[in-house]
Amino acid sequence: MSQANNEPSPFGGDNNGNIWPWKFSIFGLALILVLAGAIAYRHYTLKVPVGFEDPLKPAETADSTAIDSISQ
């Protein structure tokens, strides 16, 4: 059953089935950009790691052979 009728909308404009006007899409885009900006700001100011590092990679340790423990 197809709903592809080409009748004009009784309220004017095109009858494309979109119940949300473009204004809400722009507000949604603005909200996404504000939240992404807040996340980026907190990431750079608090020096929080993003989490893309490999968790199975061993942490690099300092070379303990360079320390002379006898002469200290």
N, C-alpha and C positions, 0 to 999 in steps of 0.2 A: 504494500500500500504506500504509494508515494504522496508526499505532501508538497509537490512541486507545482503549486498553483501560482500564477502570475497576477493575482489580484492586487490592486494597490491597497495600502493600509488605510483604514478609515480615519486614522489619526494624522495622516500626512506622512510624507517621507517614504522611504523604501521599507518594504516588509521583508527584512532579512532574518528575522527570528532572534535577533540579539536583544535580550531584555535589559542589558546594562549599556548605558550610553558610553561614548568614548571618554567622557569626563572621569568615570570610575577607573578606566584603564590607565589614564594619565596619573591619577592619584595612587594607584597601585604601583606604577613604575617609580613614582617619587618616593613612596614608602620603602620599596626595595633598595633604591639608591641611598636613602638616608641610613637604613640599617647596615648596608654594606660599608658605608663611610664610617659609621660608629665602630663596626668590627675592625676595620683597617686601622682606625685611630687607636683603639685599645691595644691592638696587636703591636703597633710600633712604639707606643708610649710605655707599655708594661713589659716589652721584650718577651712576650709569650711565644713559645715555638708553635709553628703552624701544625706540625704533626705529620709532615711528609717524609720525615726521616725514617730509615729502615729500623724497626725495633729489634731485629735479629742481629744487626751489625754490632759487634762488640765495641764498647766505649774505648777511645784511645787513652792509654795511660801514659804517664810520664816515664821516661827512660830512667830506671833506677841504677843502671850501670855507670852513669856519669857521676854519681854522687860518691865521693870518697869518705867513707864512714870512719876510717882509721885516723885521719888527721884532724878530725873535729874535736 
